[in-house]
Amino acid sequence: MADLRKIVLEDDPQLHQPSVAVRRFGDSLHRLLDDMRLTMYRANGVGLAAPQVGVNKCVIVVDDRENGFFELVNPRIVEAKGTTEAVEYCLSVPDRGGLVRRAKEIRIEAQDRYGAPVRLRAHDMLARIFQHEIDHLDGRLFTDIMLREVHNDAEQEEEPRKKRITAKRRD
């Protein structure tokens, strides 16, 4: 059974440290992945990296709600193409957003929860989420690379528009 974990906030120094590679694939890792999945969904997130729950390991979970759920161990970007800019948010940086430039398309190599190799390609929003989460593994937050800060009450781009449209549909 998965446990809800506390999400570490941006002022915690452990978020700014590089993570270590996972070498042991077993029950402890499986519990971490299950806990991260539950924590991400309960926080209404689309991605979560192990450092965000206080674990200095190269582990991420992602679900963009269109392409399914992904859990990656020791992920690394091996190819990046194009560029795009969009506003990003982070569960560790509540109530702040920032305009961030990212690769439009990426290729990732990683391992699954059992250590088997995983290779995938992602583009657009899914690629952005993977890049954001992999940055956490390098001790980097979106606030370290943002072009400009965007506040929740300010005029915003892509994602906030979706929220306004969703809100209108409920009326």
C-alpha positions in Angstrom: 0.0 0.0 0.0 1.4 3.4 -1.0 1.9 6.2 1.5 1.5 9.9 0.9 4.8 11.7 1.2 5.4 15.4 2.1 6.5 17.5 -0.8 9.8 19.5 -0.1 9.6 23.2 -0.9 12.1 25.3 -2.9 14.0 26.7 0.1 15.1 23.2 1.1 18.8 22.7 0.2 18.3 19.1 -0.9 16.3 20.3 -3.9 19.5 22.0 -5.2 21.7 18.9 -5.0 22.3 16.4 -7.7 20.7 13.0 -7.2 22.5 9.7 -7.2 21.8 6.8 -9.6 19.7 3.9 -8.5 21.8 0.7 -8.3 19.3 -1.6 -6.4 16.0 -2.5 -7.9 13.7 -4.0 -5.3 11.0 -3.5 -2.8 12.4 -0.2 -1.4 12.4 1.3 -4.9 9.0 0.0 -5.7 7.6 1.5 -2.5 9.2 4.9 -3.4 7.6 4.7 -6.9 4.2 3.8 -5.6 4.4 6.6 -2.9 5.5 9.1 -5.5 2.6 8.2 -7.8 0.1 8.6 -5.0 1.7 11.9 -3.9 1.7 13.3 -7.4 -1.9 12.5 -8.0 -3.1 13.8 -4.6 -1.2 17.1 -5.3 -2.8 17.3 -8.7 0.6 17.3 -10.4 1.7 16.0 -13.7 5.2 15.0 -12.6 7.2 14.4 -9.5 10.9 13.7 -8.9 12.3 11.8 -5.9 14.1 14.9 -4.5 10.7 16.6 -4.2 9.8 14.0 -1.6 13.2 14.1 0.2 14.9 11.2 -1.5 18.1 11.9 -3.4 17.7 9.3 -6.1 17.3 9.5 -9.8 13.6 8.6 -10.0 10.7 10.4 -11.6 7.0 9.8 -12.2 5.0 11.6 -14.9 1.4 11.6 -16.1 0.3 14.3 -18.6 -3.2 12.9 -18.6 -3.0 12.2 -22.3 -0.2 9.7 -22.8 -0.5 7.6 -19.6 1.6 7.1 -16.5 5.4 6.8 -16.7 7.9 5.9 -14.0 11.5 6.2 -14.9 14.6 5.3 -13.0 18.0 6.9 -13.9 16.5 8.8 -16.8 18.7 10.9 -19.1 18.0 12.9 -22.2 20.1 11.6 -25.1 18.7 13.8 -27.8 16.9 17.2 -27.9 15.4 19.0 -30.9 13.8 22.4 -31.4 12.8 24.9 -28.8 9.6 26.1 -27.3 8.6 28.5 -24.5 5.7 28.0 -22.0 4.8 28.8 -18.4 5.7 26.1 -15.9 4.7 25.5 -12.4 6.1 23.1 -9.7 4.7 21.4 -6.7 7.8 22.5 -4.8 7.3 26.1 -5.8 3.7 26.9 -4.9 1.9 29.9 -6.3 4.7 30.9 -8.7 5.2 30.2 -12.3 7.8 31.1 -14.9 8.3 31.3 -18.6 10.8 28.5 -19.5 12.5 27.6 -22.8 12.8 23.9 -23.4 13.4 21.5 -26.2 10.3 20.7 -28.2 11.2 17.0 -28.7 13.4 14.7 -26.7 14.6 11.2 -26.6 15.1 9.6 -23.2 16.9 6.5 -22.0 16.1 5.1 -18.6 15.2 2.0 -16.6 11.9 0.7 -15.3 11.2 -0.4 -11.7 12.9 -3.7 -12.4 16.0 -2.3 -14.1 15.0 -3.1 -17.6 16.0 -0.5 -20.2 13.4 2.0 -21.4 13.7 4.2 -24.4 11.1 6.8 -25.4 10.5 9.9 -27.4 8.3 12.7 -26.2 7.3 16.0 -27.8 5.5 19.2 -26.8 4.0 19.1 -23.3 5.1 15.6 -22.4 8.7 16.5 -23.4 8.4 19.6 -21.2 7.3 17.7 -18.2 10.1 15.1 -18.6 12.7 17.9 -18.9 11.3 19.7 -15.8 11.4 16.5 -13.7 14.9 15.4 -15.0 16.1 18.9 -14.0 15.1 18.2 -10.4 17.5 15.2 -10.5 20.3 17.6 -11.4 19.4 19.9 -8.5 17.8 22.5 -10.8 14.4 24.1 -10.5 12.5 25.9 -13.2 13.1 29.1 -11.2 16.9 28.7 -12.0 16.3 28.8 -15.7 13.1 30.8 -16.2 13.1 33.7 -18.6 10.7 35.7 -16.4 8.4 35.0 -13.4 4.7 34.8 -13.8 2.3 35.1 -10.9 -0.9 33.2 -10.6 -2.9 36.4 -10.7 -1.0 37.8 -13.7 -2.0 37.4 -17.3 -0.7 34.0 -18.2 -0.2 31.7 -21.1 -1.1 28.2 -22.1 -2.0 26.2 -18.9 -4.0 29.0 -17.2 -6.1 29.5 -20.3 -7.0 25.8 -20.1 -8.1 26.3 -16.5 -10.3 29.2 -17.5 -11.8 27.2 -20.3 -12.4 24.3 -18.0 -14.0 26.6 -15.4 -16.4 28.0 -18.0 -17.5 24.5 -19.0 -18.6 23.7 -15.5 -20.9 26.7 -15.4 
